[in-house]
Structures are given as C-alpha cells and as structure tokens.
Amino acid sequence: QVQLVESGGGSVQAGGSLRLSCAASGYTYSNYCMGWFRQAPGKEREGVAVISRFGGLTNYADSVKGRFTISRDNAKRTLYLQMNSLKPEDTAMYYCTADSPSCSLVAADFAYWGRGTQVTVPS
C-alpha cells in the first residue's frame, strides 16, 4: 500500500523560506515520477513542480520558477520542495503525489496522494 506523508509546512513571513518533505513507503520509490501540488481555499488544485524517477527532469509552474526547487533522495525515499522568497499567494495546502505516466503538472494523471501540509504566508 502506497503511503505519502508530508511535513515541513507552517507559517512564515513574506520573503521567507520553508522546505517541505514527503516520506514515501509501500512501493519501489524510484519507479515513479513524483510531484507537489497545492490548493488554496476556493481554488482548484494546481501543479507546483514535478520530478522524474531519477531526478533528471523537472518542471515547474510559472508562478514558482526561480523560487522553488523540487528534489528527491531515492535512497531515503523522500521528496523535497525548497521554497524561497515566499509570497502571500503561495498560501495553500501542499500535497505530495506519485505515479504519473506523463510526469506533467496535471493532477488527474497522478495515482497516489498524501494528506497535505499547510503553508501560510500572511499578507
């Protein structure tokens, strides 16, 4: 059974940084493309960043390019999202996800989801 557990969320002032982590279990970790999505209240879930099986390819939403970095450690079975220069519009629940044949920023393509970790950047 695939399990994804996010951590590292919190409240941070604008301009600050956070690093999210996602611990994976229940499957061969390096088999899957993984990603981060987010959802703010009243808005649709949107793709933030995705990373290929061995980390060679990444893709980011335009809104986070240059500020966020996705990475993975297959030995530790952990996915990361380093978030710098945070803005109030980054406030959302952030979800870790795994297993997409397209490895794109399309939520419907991903099979497995964590429960999320809240990130709040007060305005």
Disulfide bonds with the S-S distance in Angstrom:
Cys22-Cys96 2.06
Cys33-Cys103 2.04
